[in-house]
């Protein structure tokens, strides 16, 4: 089932791009996006410019097919039938609940595909469903707005809390915030309704507040969180017990009691991870709190907390492999729109990798395949793919059931030569001595330096 002979040629020559484009039209098809907009918009309305057309434009920038919204607009302004000013106006007025709904919807659609492909990854806490949450402050933008001109400080367009599902390798929920200086803790009231019974939530110390920990417990969930002593009322209930070694150091455990000012109490476990190497902040010990039962060993909890870095790697990919933090979008809502589409694009890349795992094996794909080369092929081929393959073909793909779409991805993944997308890890950087700068000789001629080296080495 290749739908057309032309698409079949692309499948055999650029299977990654075909899978990515298929996942984009499946998860971000126009009718679903426009319905989502109508369901969640309260003040915004559709006129000439639909929400789906804005997402389509932004996805081309995020996937680095085009360098800016302006360059995409130049290519497709006839289709839009609206001015560039109108496009930017729509972007800067996007309502934040729509962005949350966009990420939720794509996460659910693509999560069902990963499950159908039987390509889920091991849980950081075996036997439990895990969620990792972290905040991401968007990078500073250009000073394009009148209120920013003349400002010496870097203008921050906003931030977002992102919930990551490590078993599906998907970013499943987004809580955007326009205030780049707001405390992450101020957004926690929006996180609690997401917690499901039996889930384990892994968080950094910024999220370690009394109300949040008791809120997780009240929803019959579990937490693994680095302790922030200043935000808690607590006291020791037992002496330290040695539990063994993790990959990063020695693990000890004790019982502690937490309480609130209104009289609520909770006894939980406290781990001390004595690190072999200090953290980048110079810490030699980490303290981790959890309400997981004793059946989950302390060393396993320390290991699970160490998996929190996976969401930070995801943020790094959003900022580098994908262009999700667009510095020309100075209005907060426009910048957050770009970030939300970037999160959706990250999920598309994850589904491509899930299809590869399903066809070529988990270990090989996890260790060898580079997201950078996946994004590079999509960037190079996607426009030609969209032009050459009729729109009716993509509509057929968008209309497939979860089972049919998963089978389609797996069939295309069969043609992927993983050697073309192989990671090239570099060794540790060598410390370089800073060269002496002579202001009397600010430049050198490269050709002359090469000639000197050639003569010296004879």
C-alpha positions as CSV (number, residue, x, y, z in Angstrom):
1,X,0.0,0.0,0.0
2,X,2.0,3.0,-1.3
3,X,-1.0,5.0,-2.5
4,X,0.8,6.0,-5.7
5,X,3.8,5.1,-7.8
6,X,5.3,8.6,-7.2
7,X,5.1,8.2,-3.4
8,X,6.6,4.7,-3.7
9,X,9.7,6.3,-5.2
10,X,10.0,8.7,-2.3
11,X,9.5,5.8,0.1
12,X,12.5,4.0,-1.3
13,X,14.7,7.1,-1.6
14,X,13.7,9.2,1.5
15,X,11.7,6.9,3.8
16,X,12.4,9.1,6.9
17,X,10.9,12.2,5.2
18,X,7.9,10.2,4.1
19,X,7.3,8.9,7.6
20,X,7.7,12.3,9.1
21,X,5.4,14.0,6.6
22,X,2.8,11.2,7.1
23,X,2.9,11.7,10.9
24,X,2.5,15.4,10.4
25,X,-0.6,15.1,8.3
26,X,-2.0,12.3,10.6
27,X,-1.5,14.3,13.8
28,X,-1.9,17.8,12.5
29,X,-4.5,17.4,9.8
30,X,-6.4,20.6,9.0
31,X,-10.0,19.5,10.0
32,X,-8.8,18.3,13.4
33,X,-6.8,21.4,14.1
34,X,-9.7,23.7,13.0
35,X,-12.2,21.8,15.1
36,X,-9.7,22.0,18.1
37,X,-9.5,25.8,17.6
38,X,-13.3,26.2,17.6
39,X,-13.6,24.1,20.7
40,X,-11.0,26.0,22.8
41,X,-11.0,29.6,21.4
42,X,-13.0,32.1,23.4
43,X,-12.1,35.5,21.9
44,X,-10.3,34.7,18.7
45,X,-12.2,33.9,15.6
46,X,-11.4,32.5,12.1
47,X,-11.9,34.7,9.1
48,X,-9.5,34.3,6.2
49,X,-6.7,32.7,8.1
50,X,-7.5,29.3,9.7
51,X,-5.7,27.9,12.7
52,X,-4.5,24.9,10.7
53,X,-2.9,27.2,8.1
54,X,-0.9,29.0,10.9
55,X,0.2,25.6,12.3
56,X,1.3,24.5,8.8
57,X,3.3,27.7,8.3
58,X,5.0,27.5,11.7
59,X,5.8,23.8,11.2
60,X,7.8,24.7,8.1
61,X,9.9,27.2,10.2
62,X,10.3,24.8,13.1
63,X,11.5,22.0,10.8
64,X,13.9,24.5,9.2
65,X,12.4,24.2,5.8
66,X,12.2,28.0,5.7
67,X,14.1,30.4,7.8
68,X,11.2,32.6,9.0
69,X,7.5,33.2,9.1
70,X,8.0,35.9,6.5
71,X,9.8,33.6,4.1
72,X,7.0,31.0,4.4
73,X,4.4,33.7,3.9
74,X,6.1,34.9,0.7
75,X,5.8,31.4,-0.8
76,X,2.1,30.8,0.2
77,X,0.5,34.2,0.4
78,X,-1.8,33.5,-2.6
79,X,-3.3,30.5,-0.7
80,X,-3.8,32.5,2.5
81,X,-5.4,35.5,0.9
82,X,-4.4,37.7,3.8
83,X,-1.7,40.2,4.5
84,X,1.5,39.4,6.5
85,X,0.4,42.0,9.1
86,X,-2.8,39.9,9.5
87,X,-0.7,36.7,9.9
88,X,1.5,38.2,12.6
89,X,-1.7,39.7,14.3
90,X,-3.2,36.2,14.5
91,X,0.0,34.8,16.0
92,X,0.4,37.4,18.7
93,X,-3.2,37.0,19.8
94,X,-3.2,33.2,20.0
95,X,-5.0,32.0,23.2
96,X,-2.8,29.9,25.4
97,X,-5.5,27.2,26.1
98,X,-5.4,26.5,22.3
99,X,-1.7,25.7,22.5
100,X,-2.2,23.4,25.4
101,X,-5.0,21.6,23.5
102,X,-2.7,21.3,20.4
103,X,0.0,19.5,22.3
104,X,-2.5,17.3,24.2
105,X,-4.2,16.3,21.0
106,X,-1.1,15.4,19.1
107,X,0.4,13.6,22.1
108,X,-2.7,11.4,22.4
109,X,-2.9,10.7,18.6
110,X,0.8,9.8,18.3
111,X,0.9,8.0,21.7
112,X,-1.7,5.6,20.4
113,X,0.5,4.9,17.3
114,X,3.6,4.2,19.4
115,X,1.5,1.8,21.5
116,X,0.2,0.1,18.4
117,X,3.7,-0.3,17.0
118,X,4.7,-2.0,20.3
119,X,7.6,0.4,20.4
120,X,7.3,1.7,24.0
121,X,10.5,2.1,26.0
122,X,11.2,0.6,29.4
123,X,9.7,2.5,32.4
124,X,12.3,4.3,34.6
125,X,10.3,2.7,37.5
126,X,9.4,-0.8,36.4
127,X,5.8,-1.6,37.0
128,X,4.7,2.1,37.1
129,X,3.6,4.7,34.5
130,X,6.1,7.6,34.8
131,X,5.8,11.3,34.0
132,X,8.7,13.8,34.1
133,X,7.9,17.5,34.3
134,X,10.2,20.4,33.9
135,X,10.1,24.1,32.9
136,X,11.6,25.6,29.8
137,X,12.3,29.4,29.6
138,X,12.2,30.5,26.0
139,X,15.4,32.1,24.7
140,X,15.6,35.9,24.4
141,X,14.2,37.4,21.3
142,X,15.3,40.3,19.1
143,X,14.2,43.8,20.3
144,X,11.6,44.2,17.5
145,X,8.8,45.8,19.7
146,X,8.8,49.5,20.4
147,X,8.8,48.8,24.2
148,X,11.9,46.7,23.9
149,X,14.1,49.2,21.9
150,X,16.8,50.7,24.0
151,X,16.5,48.0,26.6
152,X,19.9,46.6,27.6
153,X,18.4,43.5,29.2
154,X,17.5,40.4,27.1
155,X,13.8,40.3,26.4
156,X,12.2,36.9,27.5
157,X,9.0,36.0,25.6
158,X,7.7,33.4,28.1
159,X,8.1,30.0,29.5
160,X,6.3,26.6,29.6
161,X,6.0,23.6,31.8
162,X,6.2,20.5,29.8
163,X,5.1,17.0,30.8
164,X,7.2,14.2,29.2
165,X,6.2,10.5,28.9
166,X,9.5,8.5,28.9
167,X,7.9,5.3,27.8
168,X,6.4,6.8,24.7
169,X,9.2,9.4,24.3
170,X,6.5,12.0,23.8
171,X,5.9,15.4,25.3
172,X,2.3,14.9,26.3
173,X,1.2,18.2,27.9
174,X,2.1,21.9,27.8
175,X,1.4,24.7,30.3
176,X,2.4,27.9,28.6
177,X,3.0,31.2,30.5
178,X,3.6,34.6,29.0
179,X,5.6,35.9,32.0
180,X,9.2,34.9,31.5
181,X,10.0,35.9,35.1
182,X,7.2,33.9,36.7
183,X,8.2,31.2,39.2
184,X,7.6,27.7,37.9
185,X,5.9,26.9,41.2
186,X,3.1,29.5,40.4
187,X,1.9,27.1,37.6
188,X,1.7,24.0,39.7
189,X,-2.0,24.3,40.3
190,X,-2.5,23.5,36.6
191,X,-0.4,20.4,37.0
192,X,-2.3,18.6,39.7
193,X,-5.4,17.9,37.6
194,X,-3.2,16.0,35.2
195,X,-2.0,13.4,37.8
196,X,-3.6,10.0,37.5
197,X,-3.9,7.3,40.1
198,X,-0.8,5.1,40.3
199,X,1.5,7.4,38.2
200,X,5.0,8.3,39.3
201,X,5.9,12.0,38.8
202,X,9.6,12.9,38.6
203,X,10.5,16.5,39.3
204,X,13.4,18.8,40.1
205,X,13.6,20.7,43.4
206,X,11.9,23.8,41.9
207,X,8.6,21.8,42.2
208,X,9.3,20.6,45.7
209,X,6.5,22.4,47.7
210,X,4.4,21.1,50.5
211,X,1.1,21.7,48.6
212,X,2.3,20.0,45.4
213,X,3.6,16.9,47.2
214,X,0.4,16.5,49.3
215,X,-1.6,17.2,46.1
216,X,0.1,14.3,44.3
217,X,-0.6,12.0,47.3
218,X,-4.2,13.1,47.5
219,X,-4.6,12.1,43.8
220,X,-3.2,8.7,44.7
221,X,0.0,9.3,42.7
222,X,3.6,9.0,43.6
223,X,6.5,11.5,43.5
224,X,10.3,11.2,43.1
225,X,11.6,14.7,43.7
226,X,14.8,16.4,44.7
227,X,14.3,18.0,48.1
228,X,14.2,21.8,48.5
229,X,14.5,22.1,52.2
230,X,13.4,25.7,52.3
231,X,9.9,24.9,50.9
232,X,9.0,22.1,53.4
233,X,8.1,21.4,57.0
234,X,9.9,18.1,57.8
235,X,11.8,16.1,60.4
236,X,13.8,12.9,60.4
237,X,12.1,9.7,61.7
238,X,15.0,7.3,61.4
239,X,18.7,7.0,61.0
240,X,20.4,6.6,57.6
241,X,20.7,3.1,56.2
242,X,23.2,2.2,53.5
243,X,21.3,0.8,50.4
244,X,24.0,0.3,47.8
245,X,25.5,1.9,44.8
246,X,23.9,3.6,41.8
247,X,25.6,4.6,38.6
248,X,26.6,7.9,40.1
249,X,27.3,7.3,43.7
250,X,26.4,5.7,47.1
251,X,22.8,5.6,48.2
252,X,21.4,5.9,51.7
253,X,17.8,6.0,53.0
254,X,15.9,7.3,56.0
255,X,12.2,7.9,56.9
256,X,11.0,11.5,57.3
257,X,7.7,13.2,58.3
258,X,6.2,16.0,56.3
259,X,3.4,18.2,57.6
260,X,1.3,21.2,56.6
261,X,0.3,24.1,58.7
262,X,-3.3,23.0,58.7
263,X,-2.4,19.6,60.3
264,X,-1.9,17.2,57.4
265,X,0.9,14.7,57.8
266,X,2.8,12.3,55.5
267,X,5.7,9.9,56.3
268,X,7.8,9.3,53.2
269,X,11.3,8.1,52.3
270,X,14.3,10.3,51.9
271,X,17.4,9.2,49.9
272,X,20.9,10.7,50.1
273,X,22.9,10.2,46.9
274,X,26.6,10.7,47.7
275,X,28.0,11.6,44.3
276,X,31.2,10.3,42.8
277,X,31.5,13.6,40.9
278,X,30.0,17.0,41.9
279,X,27.1,18.5,39.9
280,X,27.7,21.5,37.7
281,X,26.5,23.6,40.7
282,X,29.2,22.0,42.9
283,X,26.8,19.8,44.9
284,X,28.4,16.6,46.2
285,X,25.1,15.2,47.7
286,X,21.5,15.1,46.4
287,X,18.5,14.5,48.6
288,X,15.5,12.8,47.0
289,X,12.0,12.4,48.5
290,X,9.5,9.7,47.5
291,X,6.3,8.2,48.7
292,X,6.8,5.0,46.7
293,X,6.4,1.8,48.7
294,X,9.5,-0.1,50.0
295,X,9.1,-2.6,47.3
296,X,10.8,-0.1,45.0
297,X,14.4,-0.1,46.2
298,X,16.3,3.1,47.0
299,X,18.9,2.5,44.4
300,X,16.2,2.1,41.7
301,X,14.6,5.4,42.9
302,X,18.0,7.2,42.6
303,X,18.4,5.7,39.1
304,X,14.9,6.8,38.1
305,X,15.6,10.4,39.3
306,X,18.7,10.3,37.1
307,X,16.4,9.7,34.1
308,X,15.1,13.3,34.6
309,X,17.8,14.5,32.2
310,X,15.8,12.9,29.2
311,X,13.4,15.8,29.2
312,X,16.3,18.3,29.2
313,X,17.8,16.5,26.2
314,X,14.3,16.9,24.6
315,X,14.5,20.7,25.3
316,X,17.9,20.8,23.7
317,X,16.6,19.1,20.5
318,X,13.7,21.6,20.4
319,X,16.2,24.4,20.5
320,X,18.8,23.0,18.1
321,X,17.6,20.2,15.9
322,X,14.2,22.0,15.6
323,X,13.8,25.7,15.5
324,X,11.2,26.0,18.3
325,X,12.5,29.1,19.9
326,X,12.2,31.7,17.1
327,X,14.0,34.9,18.1
328,X,12.1,37.0,15.6
329,X,8.8,36.4,17.4
330,X,8.9,39.0,20.1
331,X,5.3,38.9,21.2
332,X,4.9,36.3,24.0
333,X,1.9,34.5,22.5
334,X,3.6,34.3,19.1
335,X,6.8,32.9,20.6
336,X,4.8,30.3,22.6
337,X,2.9,29.4,19.5
338,X,6.2,28.6,17.8
339,X,7.3,26.5,20.9
340,X,4.1,24.6,21.0
341,X,4.4,23.7,17.3
342,X,8.0,22.7,18.1
343,X,6.8,20.3,20.8
344,X,4.3,18.8,18.3
345,X,7.2,18.4,15.8
346,X,9.3,16.7,18.5
347,X,6.5,14.2,18.9
348,X,6.5,13.6,15.1
349,X,10.2,12.8,15.2
350,X,9.6,10.5,18.2
351,X,7.0,8.5,16.3
352,X,9.4,8.1,13.4
353,X,11.9,6.7,15.8
354,X,9.2,4.4,17.3
355,X,8.5,3.0,13.8
356,X,12.2,2.4,13.3
357,X,12.4,0.6,16.7
358,X,9.5,-1.5,15.7
359,X,11.1,-2.6,12.4
360,X,14.9,-2.5,13.2
361,X,15.0,-3.2,17.0
362,X,15.0,-0.9,20.0
363,X,18.7,-1.2,21.0
364,X,20.1,-0.4,17.5
365,X,17.8,2.7,17.0
366,X,18.4,4.1,20.5
367,X,22.1,3.8,20.3
368,X,22.8,4.6,16.6
369,X,20.1,6.8,15.1
370,X,20.5,10.6,15.3
371,X,17.5,12.9,15.5
372,X,19.6,15.5,13.8
373,X,19.8,13.5,10.5
374,X,16.1,12.7,10.7
375,X,15.3,16.4,10.9
376,X,17.9,17.2,8.2
377,X,16.2,14.8,5.7
378,X,12.8,16.2,6.5
379,X,14.0,19.7,6.0
380,X,15.6,18.8,2.6
381,X,12.8,16.7,1.2
382,X,9.5,17.8,2.7
383,X,8.7,20.7,0.3
384,X,9.4,18.5,-2.8
385,X,7.4,15.7,-1.2
386,X,4.4,18.0,-0.7
387,X,4.6,19.4,-4.2
388,X,5.2,16.1,-6.0
389,X,2.7,13.9,-4.2
390,X,-1.0,15.0,-4.6
391,X,-2.9,16.4,-1.7
392,X,-5.5,13.6,-2.1
393,X,-2.8,11.0,-1.2
394,X,-2.0,12.9,2.1
395,X,-5.7,13.1,2.9
396,X,-6.0,9.3,2.6
397,X,-3.0,8.9,5.0
398,X,-4.6,11.4,7.4
399,X,-7.8,9.3,7.4
400,X,-6.2,6.0,8.3
401,X,-7.1,4.3,11.5
402,X,-4.5,3.9,14.2
403,X,-3.9,0.2,13.2
404,X,-3.6,1.1,9.5
405,X,-1.4,4.1,10.0
406,X,1.0,2.1,12.3
407,X,1.2,-0.6,9.7
408,X,2.0,2.0,7.0
409,X,4.8,3.6,9.1
410,X,6.3,0.2,9.7
411,X,6.2,-0.7,6.0
412,X,8.0,2.6,5.1
413,X,10.5,2.1,8.0
414,X,11.6,-1.2,6.3
415,X,13.3,0.9,3.6
416,X,15.3,3.1,6.0
417,X,19.1,2.5,5.8
418,X,20.1,3.3,9.4
419,X,23.7,3.8,8.4
420,X,22.6,7.1,6.7
421,X,21.3,8.4,10.1
422,X,24.0,7.2,12.3
423,X,25.2,9.2,15.3
424,X,28.8,10.4,15.4
425,X,29.5,11.0,19.1
426,X,32.6,13.0,19.7
427,X,35.1,12.3,22.5
428,X,35.5,14.6,25.5
429,X,36.8,18.1,24.7
430,X,40.4,18.8,25.4
431,X,41.2,21.8,27.5
432,X,42.8,24.4,25.2
433,X,45.2,27.0,26.3
434,X,43.9,30.5,25.5
435,X,46.2,32.0,22.8
436,X,47.9,35.3,23.4
437,X,46.3,38.3,21.6
438,X,48.5,41.0,20.2
439,X,46.6,44.1,19.3
440,X,49.5,45.2,17.0
441,X,48.8,42.0,15.0
442,X,45.0,41.5,14.9
443,X,45.0,39.3,11.8
444,X,46.9,36.5,10.2
445,X,46.9,35.2,6.6
446,X,45.8,31.5,6.7
447,X,47.8,30.7,3.6
448,X,51.0,32.0,5.2
449,X,50.4,30.1,8.4
450,X,49.9,26.9,6.4
451,X,53.1,27.5,4.5
452,X,55.0,28.1,7.7
453,X,53.6,24.8,9.1
454,X,54.6,22.9,5.9
455,X,58.1,24.2,6.0
456,X,58.5,23.5,9.8
457,X,57.3,19.9,9.3
458,X,59.7,19.1,6.5
